[in-house]
Amino acid sequence: MIRLRVWANAQPMGWFGHEAAQYFFQYDEQWIKDEAAFPLAPQFELRLEPHRGDAIKTFFANLLPEGTPLDEVLNQIQLRDANTFEIIGEMGADLPGVLSVLPEGKEPDTQQKYSELSKEELSQRVQARAQKKPLLTSNEQTRMSLAGAQDKVGLRYDGKRDRLYDSVGGSPTTHIAKPDSRLEKYQPSAINEYLCMKLAHEMRLSVPRVDLIQVPETLYVVERYDRAVVKGEIVCLHQIDACQLLGVGADWKYERQGGLVSLKKIVDAFRGLMLSGKDLLSVQRWVMFNYLIGNSDAHAKNISLMVNSQGYELAPFYDLLCVQAYGDNDLALFIGDESTYDAVGSHSWEAFCEDCGFGFKPTMRQFRKMAEDIGKSWDKTVATAISQHQINESEKALVERIGAVIDANSKAALSMTAA
């Protein structure tokens, strides 16, 4: 048997390991007895008996980067052809949410330490990506993991003083920074996500605070909602995404990849966890907003829940951007039975409401109101951004394309909701 210690902040939560070619997770006895204890995920109830099988591997693998970013990270840390257990063992000091995974006998360093990161140094790290040196491993003072298919890095950011800091050891990061995508088709991307998140805030969706910094390369910086400051110390909060909730890997985050995820499956799972009516209506608005802004990449890893001893609640929304502006019209999660923007009509929303238990008429009233408001909100968002940041020509061209997408989608929505 080989195992690693799983921590929730400075408290031992349990063990992650494998025995006889089978993965397992076992809760610590003291964790189960703690009144503030919460489960790793709903399918892993609090009990002393170990949870075993592929579901454990899938849960922990969902904490890792995906695709090319993961391959480059493994190459950088010389861990090619490693299994999930080995990768988590190397990258587990700072994971998404509350978890950290450390070798047996090692405890988290409770003395939080940070070193200042100059914009010049950050710029050099961004440029080094051209040599396939991932941002995620660019801070040599720690090892961390961030889920997803984009190259990014965790850091600490003081927006008031415009100062950046690297974490030292396992000290938790407070922000995530993303430069423009290296894929030419999706360039520029930082300004896209920044503006769409700002637009979401303007439209009163729950989103974290975001910033745009130029070093001089443009980076999108988002405050981590899975972090909180308590008595001057950063405390990590537990979260799970919809893939972890449904027990599927990141390879299946799109509905077209076998139908293991869907809006119906996600909402049904949320209802099963007794999410509030307010949270369920927020999910509804998330679907509508994604349609209106052209976020065809709103997949099952892009919606999450916060977890604590009291239960579950919807996390703030993240990864909102206009993917249609790059020519992608395939929906990550279908609306009704429709998999492309062009096929979506009033019947699709009726099917969506039937699938998810929402009232059709009030849903369409809300959809129409959002479609009526989003154009003015977009213009206001763009005007504010232009007054605060230097926007280059390629970014300006993208902003124009996003505006055209929002205009076309809002007109389509108004047509669908016409009395």
C-alpha positions as CSV (number, residue, x, y, z in Angstrom):
1,M,0.0,0.0,0.0
2,I,1.2,3.5,-0.9
3,R,-0.6,6.6,0.4
4,L,-0.4,10.3,0.7
5,R,-1.8,12.5,3.4
6,V,-4.8,14.7,2.4
7,W,-5.2,18.0,4.3
8,A,-7.9,20.6,4.6
9,N,-6.0,23.7,5.5
10,A,-4.0,22.6,8.6
11,Q,-6.4,19.7,9.5
12,P,-5.7,16.1,8.4
13,M,-8.7,15.1,6.3
14,G,-7.7,11.6,5.3
15,W,-5.5,9.5,3.0
16,F,-5.3,9.1,-0.8
17,G,-3.5,6.1,-2.0
18,H,-3.6,2.8,-4.0
19,E,-3.4,-0.8,-2.9
20,A,-3.6,-3.9,-5.1
21,A,-3.9,-1.7,-8.2
22,Q,-6.9,0.1,-6.8
23,Y,-7.2,3.7,-5.7
24,F,-8.7,4.5,-2.3
25,F,-9.6,7.5,-0.1
26,Q,-10.0,7.0,3.6
27,Y,-11.2,9.7,6.0
28,D,-9.2,10.4,9.2
29,E,-11.1,9.3,12.3
30,Q,-10.6,12.8,13.9
31,W,-12.0,14.4,10.8
32,I,-15.2,12.4,11.0
33,K,-15.7,13.3,14.6
34,D,-15.2,17.1,13.9
35,E,-18.5,19.0,13.9
36,A,-17.2,21.2,11.1
37,A,-16.3,18.2,8.9
38,F,-17.6,18.0,5.3
39,P,-17.2,15.2,2.7
40,L,-14.7,15.2,-0.1
41,A,-17.8,15.0,-2.4
42,P,-21.4,13.8,-1.9
43,Q,-20.6,10.3,-3.3
44,F,-17.9,9.9,-0.7
45,E,-19.9,9.9,2.6
46,L,-18.2,10.4,5.9
47,R,-17.2,7.0,7.2
48,L,-14.2,5.1,8.5
49,E,-14.3,2.4,5.8
50,P,-12.2,3.4,2.8
51,H,-13.8,4.5,-0.5
52,R,-12.3,2.5,-3.4
53,G,-12.3,2.4,-7.1
54,D,-12.0,4.5,-10.2
55,A,-14.3,7.2,-8.7
56,I,-11.5,8.2,-6.4
57,K,-9.0,8.4,-9.2
58,T,-11.4,10.5,-11.3
59,F,-12.1,12.9,-8.4
60,F,-8.4,13.7,-7.9
61,A,-7.5,13.7,-11.6
62,N,-10.1,16.5,-11.9
63,L,-7.8,18.7,-9.7
64,L,-5.1,18.6,-12.4
65,P,-4.5,20.6,-15.7
66,E,-5.7,19.0,-18.9
67,G,-4.2,18.2,-22.3
68,T,-1.2,20.1,-23.5
69,P,-0.7,22.2,-20.3
70,L,-0.5,19.0,-18.3
71,D,1.9,17.4,-20.7
72,E,4.2,20.4,-20.6
73,V,4.0,20.5,-16.8
74,L,5.0,16.8,-16.6
75,N,7.8,17.4,-19.0
76,Q,9.0,20.4,-17.0
77,I,9.1,18.5,-13.7
78,Q,10.4,15.4,-15.4
79,L,7.4,13.2,-14.6
80,R,6.5,11.8,-18.0
81,D,4.2,8.7,-18.1
82,A,3.2,9.2,-14.5
83,N,-0.1,8.1,-13.0
84,T,-2.6,10.2,-11.2
85,F,-1.3,9.3,-7.8
86,E,2.3,10.3,-8.7
87,I,1.2,13.6,-10.3
88,I,-0.9,14.6,-7.3
89,G,2.1,13.7,-5.1
90,E,4.3,16.1,-7.0
91,M,1.8,18.9,-7.5
92,G,-0.4,18.6,-4.4
93,A,0.9,21.3,-2.1
94,D,-1.6,23.9,-3.4
95,L,-4.7,22.4,-5.1
96,P,-8.0,23.9,-6.2
97,G,-10.2,24.4,-3.2
98,V,-9.3,23.4,0.3
99,L,-7.2,20.3,-0.4
100,S,-3.5,19.8,-0.2
101,V,-1.8,16.4,-0.6
102,L,1.6,15.8,1.0
103,P,3.9,12.8,1.6
104,E,3.2,10.8,4.7
105,G,4.9,12.4,7.7
106,K,5.0,16.0,6.2
107,E,2.6,18.6,7.4
108,P,1.5,21.9,5.8
109,D,3.6,24.9,6.7
110,T,1.3,27.1,8.7
111,Q,3.7,30.1,8.4
112,Q,2.4,31.7,5.2
113,K,5.2,33.2,3.1
114,Y,5.3,35.2,-0.1
115,S,8.0,36.8,-2.2
116,E,7.5,39.9,-4.4
117,L,7.1,39.2,-8.1
118,S,8.1,42.0,-10.4
119,K,6.2,42.7,-13.6
120,E,9.5,42.3,-15.5
121,E,9.9,38.7,-14.1
122,L,6.3,37.9,-14.8
123,S,6.8,39.1,-18.4
124,Q,9.8,36.9,-18.8
125,R,7.7,33.9,-17.6
126,V,5.0,34.7,-20.1
127,Q,7.5,34.9,-22.9
128,A,9.1,31.6,-21.8
129,R,5.9,29.8,-22.8
130,A,7.2,30.0,-26.4
131,Q,9.8,27.5,-25.3
132,K,7.1,25.3,-23.8
133,K,7.8,26.4,-20.2
134,P,4.4,26.5,-18.6
135,L,3.4,29.3,-16.3
136,L,2.1,26.8,-13.7
137,T,5.7,25.7,-12.9
138,S,7.3,29.1,-13.3
139,N,7.4,29.7,-9.5
140,E,10.3,27.5,-8.4
141,Q,9.5,28.1,-4.7
142,T,6.4,25.9,-4.7
143,R,4.4,23.3,-6.6
144,M,0.8,23.9,-7.4
145,S,-2.0,22.6,-9.6
146,L,-4.9,24.4,-11.3
147,A,-7.5,22.5,-13.2
148,G,-8.3,23.3,-16.8
149,A,-6.9,23.4,-20.3
150,Q,-5.5,27.0,-20.2
151,D,-2.0,28.0,-19.2
152,K,-2.2,30.0,-15.9
153,V,-0.5,30.5,-12.6
154,G,-1.6,31.1,-9.0
155,L,-0.2,34.1,-7.2
156,R,-1.0,36.7,-4.7
157,Y,-2.1,40.1,-6.0
158,D,-2.6,43.4,-4.1
159,G,-4.8,45.4,-6.4
160,K,-4.7,48.5,-4.4
161,R,-0.9,48.7,-4.6
162,D,-0.7,46.9,-7.9
163,R,1.8,44.4,-6.5
164,L,2.3,40.7,-7.3
165,Y,3.7,38.0,-5.1
166,D,4.8,34.4,-5.5
167,S,3.8,31.9,-2.9
168,V,6.6,30.2,-1.0
169,G,6.2,26.5,0.0
170,G,2.6,25.5,0.3
171,S,1.3,29.0,1.0
172,P,-2.1,29.5,-0.7
173,T,-2.4,31.8,-3.6
174,T,-5.2,34.3,-3.7
175,H,-5.5,35.0,-7.5
176,I,-5.1,33.2,-10.8
177,A,-3.4,35.0,-13.7
178,K,-4.0,34.0,-17.4
179,P,-2.1,35.5,-20.3
180,D,-3.4,35.4,-23.9
181,S,-3.9,31.9,-25.3
182,R,-0.9,30.5,-27.2
183,L,-3.3,29.1,-29.8
184,E,-3.5,31.7,-32.6
185,K,-7.2,31.0,-33.2
186,Y,-8.0,32.1,-29.7
187,Q,-5.9,35.3,-29.6
188,P,-6.3,37.6,-27.8
189,S,-8.1,36.0,-24.9
190,A,-7.3,37.9,-21.7
191,I,-9.3,41.0,-22.7
192,N,-12.2,38.7,-23.7
193,E,-12.5,37.0,-20.3
194,Y,-11.9,40.2,-18.4
195,L,-14.7,42.1,-20.3
196,C,-17.2,39.2,-20.1
197,M,-16.6,38.8,-16.4
198,K,-17.1,42.5,-15.9
199,L,-20.2,42.3,-18.0
200,A,-21.5,39.5,-15.9
201,H,-21.0,41.7,-12.8
202,E,-22.9,44.5,-14.5
203,M,-25.7,42.1,-15.3
204,R,-25.8,41.1,-11.6
205,L,-24.4,37.6,-11.9
206,S,-22.3,36.4,-9.0
207,V,-18.7,36.6,-10.1
208,P,-15.3,37.1,-8.4
209,R,-13.4,40.4,-8.7
210,V,-11.3,40.6,-11.8
211,D,-8.4,42.8,-13.0
212,L,-6.4,43.3,-16.2
213,I,-2.7,43.9,-15.9
214,Q,-0.1,44.7,-18.5
215,V,3.6,43.7,-17.9
216,P,3.6,44.7,-20.9
217,E,1.9,41.4,-22.0
218,T,-1.8,41.5,-21.0
219,L,-2.9,39.1,-18.3
220,Y,-6.4,38.5,-16.9
221,V,-6.3,38.2,-13.1
222,V,-9.2,36.8,-11.1
223,E,-9.6,36.6,-7.4
224,R,-10.0,33.1,-6.1
225,Y,-13.4,32.5,-4.6
226,D,-12.1,29.4,-2.9
227,R,-9.9,31.6,-0.6
228,A,-10.9,33.8,2.3
229,V,-9.0,36.0,4.7
230,V,-9.6,35.2,8.4
231,K,-7.7,37.2,11.0
232,G,-5.1,38.2,8.5
233,E,-4.5,34.6,7.3
234,I,-5.6,33.1,4.0
235,V,-8.0,30.2,4.5
236,C,-8.9,27.8,1.7
237,L,-12.5,26.8,1.0
238,H,-13.7,23.5,-0.4
239,Q,-15.3,23.4,-3.8
240,I,-16.2,20.7,-6.4
241,D,-17.0,21.2,-10.0
242,A,-19.9,19.5,-11.9
243,C,-17.6,16.9,-13.3
244,Q,-16.5,15.9,-9.8
245,L,-20.1,16.0,-8.6
246,L,-21.2,13.7,-11.5
247,G,-18.2,11.4,-11.1
248,V,-16.8,11.9,-14.6
249,G,-13.4,12.9,-15.8
250,A,-12.4,16.1,-17.6
251,D,-12.3,14.1,-20.9
252,W,-16.1,14.0,-20.7
253,K,-16.9,17.6,-19.8
254,Y,-18.7,18.2,-23.1
255,E,-22.1,16.8,-23.7
256,R,-21.2,15.7,-27.2
257,Q,-18.5,13.4,-25.7
258,G,-21.0,10.6,-24.9
259,G,-23.7,12.6,-23.0
260,L,-22.3,11.8,-19.5
261,V,-22.9,15.5,-18.6
262,S,-25.8,17.8,-19.5
263,L,-27.7,20.7,-18.0
264,K,-30.4,18.3,-16.9
265,K,-27.9,16.0,-15.1
266,I,-26.2,19.0,-13.4
267,V,-29.5,20.6,-12.3
268,D,-30.8,17.3,-11.1
269,A,-27.7,16.7,-9.0
270,F,-28.0,20.3,-7.6
271,R,-31.6,19.6,-6.7
272,G,-30.6,16.4,-5.0
273,L,-28.2,18.3,-2.8
274,M,-31.0,20.7,-1.8
275,L,-29.5,23.8,-3.4
276,S,-31.6,26.9,-2.7
277,G,-34.2,28.2,-5.1
278,K,-32.0,31.3,-5.5
279,D,-29.0,29.2,-6.5
280,L,-31.1,27.2,-9.0
281,L,-32.4,30.4,-10.6
282,S,-28.8,31.6,-10.8
283,V,-27.9,28.5,-12.8
284,Q,-30.8,29.4,-15.1
285,R,-29.4,32.9,-15.6
286,W,-25.9,31.5,-16.1
287,V,-27.2,29.4,-19.1
288,M,-29.0,32.5,-20.5
289,F,-26.0,34.7,-20.1
290,N,-23.6,32.2,-21.7
291,Y,-26.0,32.0,-24.7
292,L,-26.2,35.8,-25.0
293,I,-22.4,36.4,-24.8
294,G,-21.6,33.5,-27.2
295,N,-19.9,31.4,-24.5
296,S,-20.1,28.1,-26.4
297,D,-17.4,26.6,-24.2
298,A,-19.5,26.6,-20.9
299,H,-18.8,23.0,-20.1
300,A,-19.3,20.9,-16.9
301,K,-16.0,22.0,-15.3
302,N,-17.1,25.6,-15.6
303,I,-19.7,25.5,-12.8
304,S,-19.0,24.6,-9.2
305,L,-20.3,24.2,-5.7
306,M,-18.9,25.4,-2.4
307,V,-18.9,22.7,0.3
308,N,-19.0,23.0,4.1
309,S,-20.4,21.2,7.1
310,Q,-23.8,22.9,6.5
311,G,-24.2,21.6,2.9
312,Y,-23.7,23.0,-0.6
313,E,-24.2,26.3,-2.3
314,L,-23.5,27.6,-5.8
315,A,-20.0,29.0,-6.3
316,P,-19.5,32.3,-8.1
317,F,-19.3,31.9,-11.9
318,Y,-16.0,31.9,-13.7
319,D,-14.4,31.3,-17.2
320,L,-17.0,33.5,-18.9
321,L,-15.9,34.6,-22.4
322,C,-17.2,34.9,-25.9
323,V,-16.0,31.9,-27.8
324,Q,-18.3,32.5,-30.7
325,A,-16.0,35.5,-31.6
326,Y,-13.4,32.9,-32.6
327,G,-15.8,31.0,-34.8
328,D,-16.9,28.3,-32.4
329,N,-20.7,27.7,-32.6
330,D,-21.0,24.2,-31.0
331,L,-22.6,24.3,-27.5
332,A,-20.6,22.5,-24.8
333,L,-23.9,21.7,-23.0
334,F,-26.9,21.5,-25.2
335,I,-30.0,23.7,-24.8
336,G,-32.8,21.2,-25.1
337,D,-31.6,18.8,-27.7
338,E,-29.7,21.5,-29.7
339,S,-26.0,21.3,-30.0
340,T,-25.3,24.5,-32.0
341,Y,-26.3,28.1,-31.7
342,D,-28.0,28.2,-35.1
343,A,-30.4,25.4,-34.1
344,V,-31.6,27.0,-30.8
345,G,-35.1,28.4,-30.8
346,S,-38.0,28.8,-28.4
347,H,-38.6,25.1,-28.5
348,S,-35.1,24.5,-27.2
349,W,-35.7,26.7,-24.1
350,E,-39.0,25.0,-23.5
351,A,-37.2,21.6,-23.5
352,F,-34.5,23.1,-21.2
353,C,-37.2,24.2,-18.8
354,E,-38.9,20.8,-18.9
355,D,-35.5,19.0,-18.4
356,C,-34.5,21.2,-15.4
357,G,-37.9,21.9,-13.7
358,F,-38.1,25.6,-14.5
359,G,-41.3,27.3,-15.5
360,F,-41.3,28.1,-19.2
361,K,-43.1,31.5,-19.1
362,P,-41.1,33.1,-16.3
363,T,-37.9,31.8,-17.8
364,M,-38.7,33.4,-21.1
365,R,-39.6,36.7,-19.4
366,Q,-36.3,36.6,-17.6
367,F,-34.5,35.7,-20.9
368,R,-36.1,38.6,-22.7
369,K,-35.2,41.1,-19.9
370,M,-31.6,40.0,-20.1
371,A,-31.6,40.3,-23.9
372,E,-33.0,43.8,-23.7
373,D,-30.4,44.9,-21.1
374,I,-27.2,43.3,-22.3
375,G,-26.4,45.6,-25.2
376,K,-26.3,48.7,-23.0
377,S,-24.4,46.9,-20.3
378,W,-21.8,45.8,-22.8
379,D,-21.3,49.3,-24.1
380,K,-20.9,50.6,-20.5
381,T,-18.4,47.8,-19.7
382,V,-16.3,48.5,-22.8
383,A,-16.3,52.2,-22.2
384,T,-15.1,51.8,-18.7
385,A,-12.3,49.3,-19.7
386,I,-11.1,51.6,-22.5
387,S,-10.8,54.5,-20.0
388,Q,-8.8,52.4,-17.6
389,H,-6.5,50.3,-19.9
390,Q,-4.5,50.5,-23.0
391,I,-6.2,48.4,-25.6
392,N,-4.2,47.4,-28.7
393,E,-5.5,47.0,-32.2
394,S,-6.1,43.2,-32.1
395,E,-7.9,43.6,-28.8
396,K,-10.1,46.4,-30.3
397,A,-10.9,44.2,-33.2
398,L,-11.9,41.4,-30.9
399,V,-14.1,43.7,-28.8
400,E,-15.9,44.7,-32.0
401,R,-16.5,41.0,-32.8
402,I,-17.8,40.3,-29.3
403,G,-20.2,43.2,-29.6
404,A,-21.5,41.8,-32.9
405,V,-22.0,38.4,-31.3
406,I,-23.9,39.8,-28.4
407,D,-26.0,41.9,-30.7
408,A,-26.9,39.0,-32.9
409,N,-27.6,36.6,-30.0
410,S,-29.8,39.2,-28.1
411,K,-31.8,39.8,-31.3
412,A,-32.3,36.1,-31.6
413,A,-33.4,35.9,-28.0
414,L,-35.9,38.8,-28.5
415,S,-37.3,36.9,-31.5
416,M,-37.7,33.7,-29.5
417,T,-39.4,35.5,-26.6
418,A,-41.8,37.6,-28.6
419,A,-45.3,37.3,-27.4
